[in-house]
Amino acid sequence: MARQSLIQREKKRQKLEQKYHLIRQSLKNELSEVPSLSDKWEIYRKLQSLPRNSAPTRLPRRCFSTGRPRANYRDFGLSGHILREMVHACLLPGETRSSW
């Protein structure tokens, strides 16, 4: 399991992302609609003035069951070895098992 400080930092990033989500989305929509280059630069400046930790790319994906930060499958939200164990136990319908 991850250290408590890392978990708290990720929770803080999630809160920031939720707080600034609508602002970031509206600025990006404005950016696609504005024809003038100087207006686009102004919108870029506004986007850059938002906190860095409010960007959705800063949110790491962790395994839902173990909290492992590496080798995660987005479709399932699980790490590779947990996914493999669940497939072998027939807990994920439609997935085929492979062993090599």
N, CA, C and O atoms as CSV, one atom per row, in Angstrom:
chain,resi,resn,atom,element,x,y,z
A,1,MET,N,N,0.841,-1.175,0.000
A,1,MET,CA,C,0.000,0.000,0.000
A,1,MET,C,C,0.888,1.241,0.000
A,1,MET,O,O,2.029,1.192,0.460
A,2,ALA,N,N,0.383,2.317,-0.498
A,2,ALA,CA,C,1.136,3.555,-0.614
A,2,ALA,C,C,1.261,4.233,0.751
A,2,ALA,O,O,0.466,3.994,1.659
A,3,ARG,N,N,2.269,5.075,0.867
A,3,ARG,CA,C,2.433,5.843,2.100
A,3,ARG,C,C,1.268,6.815,2.247
A,3,ARG,O,O,0.660,7.236,1.262
A,4,GLN,N,N,0.973,7.159,3.480
A,4,GLN,CA,C,-0.173,8.033,3.754
A,4,GLN,C,C,0.020,9.426,3.153
A,4,GLN,O,O,-0.948,10.055,2.727
A,5,SER,N,N,1.263,9.912,3.116
A,5,SER,CA,C,1.497,11.242,2.557
A,5,SER,C,C,1.180,11.265,1.061
A,5,SER,O,O,0.648,12.253,0.554
A,6,LEU,N,N,1.506,10.177,0.353
A,6,LEU,CA,C,1.191,10.111,-1.077
A,6,LEU,C,C,-0.306,10.041,-1.308
A,6,LEU,O,O,-0.829,10.651,-2.241
A,7,ILE,N,N,-0.983,9.305,-0.469
A,7,ILE,CA,C,-2.437,9.181,-0.597
A,7,ILE,C,C,-3.101,10.540,-0.367
A,7,ILE,O,O,-4.007,10.926,-1.105
A,8,GLN,N,N,-2.645,11.265,0.663
A,8,GLN,CA,C,-3.215,12.586,0.946
A,8,GLN,C,C,-2.928,13.567,-0.190
A,8,GLN,O,O,-3.771,14.397,-0.529
A,9,ARG,N,N,-1.738,13.467,-0.772
A,9,ARG,CA,C,-1.389,14.352,-1.888
A,9,ARG,C,C,-2.284,14.085,-3.092
A,9,ARG,O,O,-2.705,15.014,-3.780
A,10,GLU,N,N,-2.570,12.809,-3.341
A,10,GLU,CA,C,-3.449,12.471,-4.462
A,10,GLU,C,C,-4.883,12.923,-4.207
A,10,GLU,O,O,-5.572,13.351,-5.133
A,11,LYS,N,N,-5.335,12.832,-2.964
A,11,LYS,CA,C,-6.675,13.319,-2.635
A,11,LYS,C,C,-6.769,14.829,-2.841
A,11,LYS,O,O,-7.782,15.341,-3.317
A,12,LYS,N,N,-5.698,15.531,-2.474
A,12,LYS,CA,C,-5.663,16.978,-2.665
A,12,LYS,C,C,-5.730,17.316,-4.151
A,12,LYS,O,O,-6.423,18.254,-4.543
A,13,ARG,N,N,-5.013,16.553,-4.982
A,13,ARG,CA,C,-5.053,16.777,-6.425
A,13,ARG,C,C,-6.439,16.501,-6.986
A,13,ARG,O,O,-6.898,17.213,-7.880
A,14,GLN,N,N,-7.109,15.478,-6.473
A,14,GLN,CA,C,-8.464,15.174,-6.939
A,14,GLN,C,C,-9.423,16.309,-6.609
A,14,GLN,O,O,-10.263,16.674,-7.432
A,15,LYS,N,N,-9.303,16.864,-5.414
A,15,LYS,CA,C,-10.163,17.984,-5.040
A,15,LYS,C,C,-9.905,19.198,-5.928
A,15,LYS,O,O,-10.842,19.862,-6.370
A,16,LEU,N,N,-8.625,19.484,-6.186
A,16,LEU,CA,C,-8.286,20.614,-7.049
A,16,LEU,C,C,-8.808,20.404,-8.463
A,16,LEU,O,O,-9.308,21.334,-9.095
A,17,GLU,N,N,-8.688,19.178,-8.952
A,17,GLU,CA,C,-9.154,18.890,-10.309
A,17,GLU,C,C,-10.664,19.088,-10.404
A,17,GLU,O,O,-11.154,19.639,-11.389
A,18,GLN,N,N,-11.395,18.651,-9.401
A,18,GLN,CA,C,-12.843,18.831,-9.407
A,18,GLN,C,C,-13.217,20.308,-9.294
A,18,GLN,O,O,-14.185,20.761,-9.906
A,19,LYS,N,N,-12.443,21.050,-8.506
A,19,LYS,CA,C,-12.734,22.461,-8.295
A,19,LYS,C,C,-12.564,23.275,-9.575
A,19,LYS,O,O,-13.379,24.150,-9.869
A,20,TYR,N,N,-11.504,22.988,-10.339
A,20,TYR,CA,C,-11.184,23.777,-11.520
A,20,TYR,C,C,-11.635,23.129,-12.825
A,20,TYR,O,O,-11.321,23.639,-13.901
A,21,HIS,N,N,-12.355,22.029,-12.754
A,21,HIS,CA,C,-12.743,21.301,-13.961
A,21,HIS,C,C,-13.588,22.156,-14.909
A,21,HIS,O,O,-13.304,22.222,-16.105
A,22,LEU,N,N,-14.619,22.806,-14.378
A,22,LEU,CA,C,-15.504,23.605,-15.231
A,22,LEU,C,C,-14.791,24.821,-15.812
A,22,LEU,O,O,-15.023,25.187,-16.964
A,23,ILE,N,N,-13.931,25.441,-15.023
A,23,ILE,CA,C,-13.180,26.601,-15.510
A,23,ILE,C,C,-12.267,26.186,-16.654
A,23,ILE,O,O,-12.222,26.838,-17.697
A,24,ARG,N,N,-11.536,25.087,-16.445
A,24,ARG,CA,C,-10.610,24.595,-17.468
A,24,ARG,C,C,-11.367,24.203,-18.739
A,24,ARG,O,O,-10.911,24.487,-19.847
A,25,GLN,N,N,-12.512,23.556,-18.580
A,25,GLN,CA,C,-13.299,23.124,-19.727
A,25,GLN,C,C,-13.843,24.323,-20.503
A,25,GLN,O,O,-13.823,24.319,-21.734
A,26,SER,N,N,-14.324,25.342,-19.803
A,26,SER,CA,C,-14.863,26.518,-20.495
A,26,SER,C,C,-13.765,27.282,-21.233
A,26,SER,O,O,-13.993,27.788,-22.332
A,27,LEU,N,N,-12.574,27.367,-20.634
A,27,LEU,CA,C,-11.459,28.030,-21.311
A,27,LEU,C,C,-11.042,27.272,-22.564
A,27,LEU,O,O,-10.717,27.885,-23.581
A,28,LYS,N,N,-11.048,25.955,-22.499
A,28,LYS,CA,C,-10.688,25.160,-23.679
A,28,LYS,C,C,-11.740,25.289,-24.772
A,28,LYS,O,O,-11.407,25.301,-25.957
A,29,ASN,N,N,-13.008,25.387,-24.379
A,29,ASN,CA,C,-14.062,25.594,-25.374
A,29,ASN,C,C,-13.929,26.964,-26.031
A,29,ASN,O,O,-14.110,27.095,-27.241
A,30,GLU,N,N,-13.613,27.979,-25.237
A,30,GLU,CA,C,-13.391,29.319,-25.788
A,30,GLU,C,C,-12.221,29.316,-26.758
A,30,GLU,O,O,-12.253,29.992,-27.787
A,31,LEU,N,N,-11.211,28.566,-26.430
A,31,LEU,CA,C,-10.005,28.512,-27.251
A,31,LEU,C,C,-10.304,27.992,-28.650
A,31,LEU,O,O,-9.728,28.467,-29.629
A,32,SER,N,N,-11.201,27.021,-28.746
A,32,SER,CA,C,-11.525,26.470,-30.058
A,32,SER,C,C,-12.436,27.388,-30.871
A,32,SER,O,O,-12.504,27.273,-32.094
A,33,GLU,N,N,-13.135,28.299,-30.190
A,33,GLU,CA,C,-14.080,29.176,-30.891
A,33,GLU,C,C,-13.490,30.518,-31.301
A,33,GLU,O,O,-14.016,31.169,-32.204
A,34,VAL,N,N,-12.411,30.943,-30.658
A,34,VAL,CA,C,-11.848,32.276,-30.915
A,34,VAL,C,C,-10.968,32.238,-32.162
A,34,VAL,O,O,-10.059,31.412,-32.245
A,35,PRO,N,N,-11.223,33.125,-33.140
A,35,PRO,CA,C,-10.409,33.113,-34.363
A,35,PRO,C,C,-9.105,33.898,-34.238
A,35,PRO,O,O,-8.128,33.572,-34.912
A,36,SER,N,N,-9.072,34.916,-33.397
A,36,SER,CA,C,-7.909,35.802,-33.344
A,36,SER,C,C,-6.780,35.198,-32.514
A,36,SER,O,O,-7.021,34.585,-31.475
A,37,LEU,N,N,-5.571,35.372,-32.972
A,37,LEU,CA,C,-4.396,34.799,-32.314
A,37,LEU,C,C,-4.118,35.472,-30.977
A,37,LEU,O,O,-3.737,34.803,-30.016
A,38,SER,N,N,-4.300,36.774,-30.903
A,38,SER,CA,C,-4.049,37.477,-29.638
A,38,SER,C,C,-5.035,37.047,-28.552
A,38,SER,O,O,-4.668,36.959,-27.380
A,39,ASP,N,N,-6.285,36.779,-28.938
A,39,ASP,CA,C,-7.260,36.282,-27.965
A,39,ASP,C,C,-6.901,34.876,-27.495
A,39,ASP,O,O,-7.087,34.534,-26.327
A,40,LYS,N,N,-6.383,34.068,-28.417
A,40,LYS,CA,C,-5.963,32.719,-28.031
A,40,LYS,C,C,-4.823,32.772,-27.024
A,40,LYS,O,O,-4.792,31.988,-26.076
A,41,TRP,N,N,-3.886,33.695,-27.226
A,41,TRP,CA,C,-2.781,33.833,-26.280
A,41,TRP,C,C,-3.284,34.236,-24.904
A,41,TRP,O,O,-2.775,33.773,-23.883
A,42,GLU,N,N,-4.281,35.097,-24.889
A,42,GLU,CA,C,-4.849,35.527,-23.609
A,42,GLU,C,C,-5.512,34.343,-22.891
A,42,GLU,O,O,-5.392,34.205,-21.674
A,43,ILE,N,N,-6.200,33.504,-23.641
A,43,ILE,CA,C,-6.841,32.329,-23.047
A,43,ILE,C,C,-5.780,31.347,-22.563
A,43,ILE,O,O,-5.942,30.729,-21.511
A,44,TYR,N,N,-4.692,31.199,-23.325
A,44,TYR,CA,C,-3.591,30.339,-22.893
A,44,TYR,C,C,-3.002,30.838,-21.573
A,44,TYR,O,O,-2.679,30.039,-20.694
A,45,ARG,N,N,-2.864,32.148,-21.436
A,45,ARG,CA,C,-2.351,32.711,-20.184
A,45,ARG,C,C,-3.279,32.392,-19.018
A,45,ARG,O,O,-2.819,32.079,-17.920
A,46,LYS,N,N,-4.579,32.471,-19.255
A,46,LYS,CA,C,-5.535,32.141,-18.198
A,46,LYS,C,C,-5.439,30.665,-17.821
A,46,LYS,O,O,-5.511,30.307,-16.645
A,47,LEU,N,N,-5.275,29.811,-18.839
A,47,LEU,CA,C,-5.127,28.381,-18.559
A,47,LEU,C,C,-3.858,28.116,-17.754
A,47,LEU,O,O,-3.860,27.298,-16.834
A,48,GLN,N,N,-2.791,28.800,-18.099
A,48,GLN,CA,C,-1.533,28.589,-17.396
A,48,GLN,C,C,-1.549,29.162,-15.986
A,48,GLN,O,O,-0.748,28.753,-15.145
A,49,SER,N,N,-2.443,30.096,-15.719
A,49,SER,CA,C,-2.514,30.671,-14.379
A,49,SER,C,C,-3.235,29.745,-13.397
A,49,SER,O,O,-3.152,29.949,-12.186
A,50,LEU,N,N,-3.943,28.729,-13.904
A,50,LEU,CA,C,-4.588,27.763,-13.014
A,50,LEU,C,C,-3.515,26.918,-12.332
A,50,LEU,O,O,-2.427,26.751,-12.885
A,51,PRO,N,N,-3.796,26.383,-11.145
A,51,PRO,CA,C,-2.804,25.552,-10.458
A,51,PRO,C,C,-2.433,24.316,-11.285
A,51,PRO,O,O,-3.289,23.713,-11.932
A,52,ARG,N,N,-1.179,23.956,-11.255
A,52,ARG,CA,C,-0.725,22.801,-12.028
A,52,ARG,C,C,-1.373,21.511,-11.560
A,52,ARG,O,O,-1.699,20.641,-12.369
A,53,ASN,N,N,-1.559,21.389,-10.256
A,53,ASN,CA,C,-2.146,20.161,-9.733
A,53,ASN,C,C,-3.631,20.030,-10.042
A,53,ASN,O,O,-4.242,19.012,-9.716
A,54,SER,N,N,-4.217,21.045,-10.665
A,54,SER,CA,C,-5.626,20.944,-11.031
A,54,SER,C,C,-5.803,20.310,-12.410
A,54,SER,O,O,-6.934,20.093,-12.844
A,55,ALA,N,N,-4.715,20.012,-13.098
A,55,ALA,CA,C,-4.801,19.376,-14.413
A,55,ALA,C,C,-5.121,17.892,-14.252
A,55,ALA,O,O,-4.552,17.232,-13.382
A,56,PRO,N,N,-6.020,17.358,-15.074
A,56,PRO,CA,C,-6.389,15.949,-14.922
A,56,PRO,C,C,-5.253,14.981,-15.227
A,56,PRO,O,O,-5.288,13.837,-14.774
A,57,THR,N,N,-4.255,15.408,-15.978
A,57,THR,CA,C,-3.137,14.504,-16.269
A,57,THR,C,C,-2.246,14.296,-15.059
A,57,THR,O,O,-1.436,13.370,-15.041
A,58,ARG,N,N,-2.382,15.135,-14.057
A,58,ARG,CA,C,-1.583,14.978,-12.843
A,58,ARG,C,C,-2.136,13.904,-11.907
A,58,ARG,O,O,-1.467,13.503,-10.955
A,59,LEU,N,N,-3.348,13.442,-12.175
A,59,LEU,CA,C,-3.939,12.420,-11.318
A,59,LEU,C,C,-3.390,11.047,-11.721
A,59,LEU,O,O,-3.593,10.616,-12.856
A,60,PRO,N,N,-2.708,10.365,-10.822
A,60,PRO,CA,C,-2.193,9.038,-11.165
A,60,PRO,C,C,-3.295,7.989,-11.040
A,60,PRO,O,O,-4.226,8.132,-10.247
A,61,ARG,N,N,-3.168,6.950,-11.828
A,61,ARG,CA,C,-4.096,5.818,-11.709
A,61,ARG,C,C,-3.489,4.795,-10.764
A,61,ARG,O,O,-2.307,4.467,-10.862
A,62,ARG,N,N,-4.300,4.300,-9.859
A,62,ARG,CA,C,-3.860,3.261,-8.937
A,62,ARG,C,C,-4.795,2.074,-9.026
A,62,ARG,O,O,-5.956,2.200,-9.415
A,63,CYS,N,N,-4.271,0.926,-8.662
A,63,CYS,CA,C,-5.081,-0.291,-8.641
A,63,CYS,C,C,-6.194,-0.122,-7.613
A,63,CYS,O,O,-5.960,0.350,-6.500
A,64,PHE,N,N,-7.397,-0.510,-7.996
A,64,PHE,CA,C,-8.556,-0.343,-7.130
A,64,PHE,C,C,-8.444,-1.198,-5.874
A,64,PHE,O,O,-8.851,-0.762,-4.796
A,65,SER,N,N,-7.901,-2.402,-5.993
A,65,SER,CA,C,-7.870,-3.292,-4.841
A,65,SER,C,C,-6.596,-3.181,-4.013
A,65,SER,O,O,-6.657,-3.295,-2.789
A,66,THR,N,N,-5.438,-2.959,-4.647
A,66,THR,CA,C,-4.184,-2.946,-3.897
A,66,THR,C,C,-3.562,-1.561,-3.761
A,66,THR,O,O,-2.744,-1.344,-2.867
A,67,GLY,N,N,-3.928,-0.630,-4.618
A,67,GLY,CA,C,-3.332,0.697,-4.573
A,67,GLY,C,C,-2.001,0.781,-5.297
A,67,GLY,O,O,-1.271,1.761,-5.144
A,68,ARG,N,N,-1.680,-0.230,-6.079
A,68,ARG,CA,C,-0.399,-0.264,-6.795
A,68,ARG,C,C,-0.405,0.783,-7.914
A,68,ARG,O,O,-1.369,0.859,-8.676
A,69,PRO,N,N,0.678,1.606,-8.024
A,69,PRO,CA,C,0.683,2.682,-9.006
A,69,PRO,C,C,1.150,2.280,-10.396
A,69,PRO,O,O,1.031,3.069,-11.334
A,70,ARG,N,N,1.678,1.069,-10.551
A,70,ARG,CA,C,2.242,0.691,-11.846
A,70,ARG,C,C,1.449,-0.442,-12.480
A,70,ARG,O,O,0.740,-1.191,-11.807
A,71,ALA,N,N,1.594,-0.544,-13.802
A,71,ALA,CA,C,0.991,-1.631,-14.586
A,71,ALA,C,C,-0.522,-1.690,-14.397
A,71,ALA,O,O,-1.075,-2.753,-14.115
A,72,ASN,N,N,-1.189,-0.549,-14.553
A,72,ASN,CA,C,-2.638,-0.498,-14.407
A,72,ASN,C,C,-3.319,-0.567,-15.762
A,72,ASN,O,O,-2.846,0.004,-16.745
A,73,TYR,N,N,-4.431,-1.272,-15.793
A,73,TYR,CA,C,-5.269,-1.339,-16.987
A,73,TYR,C,C,-6.445,-0.395,-16.772
A,73,TYR,O,O,-7.212,-0.551,-15.822
A,74,ARG,N,N,-6.581,0.590,-17.667
A,74,ARG,CA,C,-7.627,1.602,-17.503
A,74,ARG,C,C,-9.026,1.010,-17.550
A,74,ARG,O,O,-9.917,1.455,-16.826
A,75,ASP,N,N,-9.222,0.010,-18.398
A,75,ASP,CA,C,-10.563,-0.552,-18.566
A,75,ASP,C,C,-11.090,-1.176,-17.279
A,75,ASP,O,O,-12.294,-1.157,-17.023
A,76,PHE,N,N,-10.196,-1.725,-16.479
A,76,PHE,CA,C,-10.621,-2.443,-15.286
A,76,PHE,C,C,-10.285,-1.704,-13.999
A,76,PHE,O,O,-10.930,-1.933,-12.976
A,77,GLY,N,N,-9.289,-0.819,-14.028
A,77,GLY,CA,C,-8.860,-0.133,-12.813
A,77,GLY,C,C,-8.065,-1.029,-11.892
A,77,GLY,O,O,-7.995,-0.794,-10.686
A,78,LEU,N,N,-7.463,-2.064,-12.471
A,78,LEU,CA,C,-6.704,-3.031,-11.686
A,78,LEU,C,C,-5.285,-3.143,-12.212
A,78,LEU,O,O,-5.017,-2.858,-13.379
A,79,SER,N,N,-4.375,-3.563,-11.334
A,79,SER,CA,C,-3.011,-3.798,-11.789
A,79,SER,C,C,-2.947,-5.153,-12.492
A,79,SER,O,O,-3.862,-5.970,-12.388
A,80,GLY,N,N,-1.857,-5.366,-13.201
A,80,GLY,CA,C,-1.741,-6.541,-14.061
A,80,GLY,C,C,-1.864,-7.856,-13.334
A,80,GLY,O,O,-2.580,-8.747,-13.792
A,81,HIS,N,N,-1.175,-8.005,-12.193
A,81,HIS,CA,C,-1.214,-9.314,-11.533
A,81,HIS,C,C,-2.562,-9.576,-10.872
A,81,HIS,O,O,-2.992,-10.727,-10.808
A,82,ILE,N,N,-3.239,-8.544,-10.379
A,82,ILE,CA,C,-4.578,-8.733,-9.805
A,82,ILE,C,C,-5.568,-9.083,-10.916
A,82,ILE,O,O,-6.437,-9.937,-10.741
A,83,LEU,N,N,-5.426,-8.412,-12.060
A,83,LEU,CA,C,-6.281,-8.704,-13.203
A,83,LEU,C,C,-6.113,-10.158,-13.634
A,83,LEU,O,O,-7.095,-10.854,-13.892
A,84,ARG,N,N,-4.872,-10.608,-13.709
A,84,ARG,CA,C,-4.592,-11.997,-14.116
A,84,ARG,C,C,-5.188,-12.999,-13.117
A,84,ARG,O,O,-5.756,-14.016,-13.516
A,85,GLU,N,N,-5.055,-12.705,-11.820
A,85,GLU,CA,C,-5.632,-13.589,-10.806
A,85,GLU,C,C,-7.148,-13.649,-10.935
A,85,GLU,O,O,-7.740,-14.721,-10.806
A,86,MET,N,N,-7.781,-12.507,-11.188
A,86,MET,CA,C,-9.239,-12.482,-11.305
A,86,MET,C,C,-9.705,-13.215,-12.561
A,86,MET,O,O,-10.748,-13.869,-12.544
A,87,VAL,N,N,-8.946,-13.113,-13.644
A,87,VAL,CA,C,-9.309,-13.828,-14.867
A,87,VAL,C,C,-9.177,-15.336,-14.645
A,87,VAL,O,O,-10.038,-16.103,-15.075
A,88,HIS,N,N,-8.121,-15.756,-13.986
A,88,HIS,CA,C,-7.941,-17.187,-13.717
A,88,HIS,C,C,-9.006,-17.723,-12.762
A,88,HIS,O,O,-9.349,-18.904,-12.814
A,89,ALA,N,N,-9.526,-16.863,-11.894
A,89,ALA,CA,C,-10.588,-17.278,-10.972
A,89,ALA,C,C,-11.973,-17.120,-11.592
A,89,ALA,O,O,-12.982,-17.343,-10.922
A,90,CYS,N,N,-12.027,-16.735,-12.878
A,90,CYS,CA,C,-13.280,-16.546,-13.623
A,90,CYS,C,C,-14.171,-15.470,-12.994
A,90,CYS,O,O,-15.395,-15.599,-12.996
A,91,LEU,N,N,-13.568,-14.426,-12.464
A,91,LEU,CA,C,-14.331,-13.328,-11.874
A,91,LEU,C,C,-14.623,-12.216,-12.876
A,91,LEU,O,O,-15.443,-11.340,-12.605
A,92,LEU,N,N,-13.963,-12.244,-14.026
A,92,LEU,CA,C,-14.198,-11.251,-15.075
A,92,LEU,C,C,-14.777,-11.971,-16.296
A,92,LEU,O,O,-14.043,-12.642,-17.023
A,93,PRO,N,N,-16.072,-11.840,-16.522
A,93,PRO,CA,C,-16.675,-12.545,-17.645
A,93,PRO,C,C,-16.211,-11.989,-18.986
A,93,PRO,O,O,-16.062,-10.778,-19.150
A,94,GLY,N,N,-15.986,-12.882,-19.934
A,94,GLY,CA,C,-15.604,-12.487,-21.274
A,94,GLY,C,C,-14.114,-12.384,-21.493
A,94,GLY,O,O,-13.668,-12.244,-22.632
A,95,GLU,N,N,-13.337,-12.449,-20.437
A,95,GLU,CA,C,-11.883,-12.372,-20.588
A,95,GLU,C,C,-11.311,-13.773,-20.708
A,95,GLU,O,O,-11.768,-14.698,-20.037
A,96,THR,N,N,-10.316,-13.925,-21.561
A,96,THR,CA,C,-9.692,-15.221,-21.747
A,96,THR,C,C,-8.394,-15.277,-20.970
A,96,THR,O,O,-7.694,-14.274,-20.830
A,97,ARG,N,N,-8.085,-16.439,-20.474
A,97,ARG,CA,C,-6.850,-16.581,-19.726
A,97,ARG,C,C,-5.719,-17.021,-20.633
A,97,ARG,O,O,-5.919,-17.738,-21.615
A,98,SER,N,N,-4.562,-16.585,-20.287
A,98,SER,CA,C,-3.391,-17.004,-21.043
A,98,SER,C,C,-2.257,-17.250,-20.061
A,98,SER,O,O,-2.071,-16.510,-19.095
A,99,SER,N,N,-1.525,-18.283,-20.327
A,99,SER,CA,C,-0.347,-18.570,-19.498
A,99,SER,C,C,0.761,-18.989,-20.432
A,99,SER,O,O,0.546,-19.818,-21.316
A,100,TRP,N,N,1.908,-18.447,-20.257
A,100,TRP,CA,C,3.022,-18.763,-21.135
A,100,TRP,C,C,4.277,-19.015,-20.343
A,100,TRP,O,O,5.326,-19.298,-20.922
